[in-house]
Amino acid sequence: MKHIFSVWGHLTFYIAKRIIELDQLNPDDCIFVLARDYKIMEKYQKQFKNQIHIRYRVEGENQFSNRIFAGANFIATHRNIAHFDSLIDSYTKGDTYIYYSANLGNDYGNLLVSNKHCQGYFVTEDGMGSYRDFNPEVFPGILQKLTYRILRTLYPRLYRYKHHFIVTDSPKFRGCIASQPQCFPLHQQYLRVIGLPFEHVDLGFTPDCILSIDPMHLYCDWEAITKIYSQIATVFKKKNYKTIAYKFHPTFDAEANKEIKRVFNKIIHDCFADELVELGSHVVLENIFMSYKCDFYSNNSAVGIYAHGMGATCYTIYPIIKKFVPSIGMEISSLVSQYYVNIPVDNTNDNE
């Protein structure tokens, strides 16, 4: 029996690693399907040798466009399906397997579950979405539902399980696996809790707070971004933070965002007079909160769910963003408010 894990970020990797440890699975029988250009950390490369690198489309990131479905080209789609099955078979050697994934909203998940060798699948945790009390349809609306029915008839293996992100109506469904008991609120009867899967690390210094640099350029101009970080810096000064660590959201790692990242870096260093330490893309923020007592600031990052669970105070910077960019119109959800408190906003004369 083999075990196939869909992994596309640090959280899904650590969840998979935790399952393997708790269930005492042989790493040689475990296969990682890696998406979104995710790379397993160097220290685990030898332990988990079976890695299949997959690229698939993510909304807003068109560079990930390799899909099994080839549109109206029926022959190409079936050729792609056969190629993918052959790829999986080269790792499983025809053995049966259990599949683990956060959702079945993509081509590869559907092919893996519908494969005759798949004996079952688990839904695994993947950040903020796994804590929301809804299970979105992949094809909402009457016209999209009609499209889904047609596609399911033409390509049953690609669309058999693609009606919702979490699919429990199949005899192959085995349950949900999460790190905390409040995860998957709509599927509590299927839930297995495995605990927070993160590990202790040594940064070589002790941070007072961690600031997530989120991609605010998507809805703010540079003037607003400068004002936002200036006010965050004022808050930090009042809190008497000495060592501030910051990390860029993975979006900034794309080559196309190289110049945007440079501008962000300049703004941050211009605004903060305290000691700043940039954390590399390989650093797992959740591991820091496992290892150090420090505060966390972000625009409602899913990291806050886990940092809060490890005793950190998490601050949403959204009130400051809203102050300088009132047109964004977003409000703090009840889910976010469970894990974050509002950053203090200074509404005195700040020369807006």
PyMOL commands that set and color helices and strands:
alter all, ss='L'
color gray80, all
select helices_A, chain A and resi 10-22+27-29+42-44+74-92+107-114+127-131+142-154+156-159+185-190+216-218+222-239+250-253+255-271+285-291+303-309+318-324+326-328+334-337
alter helices_A, ss='H'
color red, helices_A
select strands_A, chain A and resi 2-7+30-34+51-53+97-101+118-124+173-178+191-193+209-213+243-248+275-279+295-298+314-316+341-342
alter strands_A, ss='S'
color yellow, strands_A
deselect
rebuild
show_as cartoon
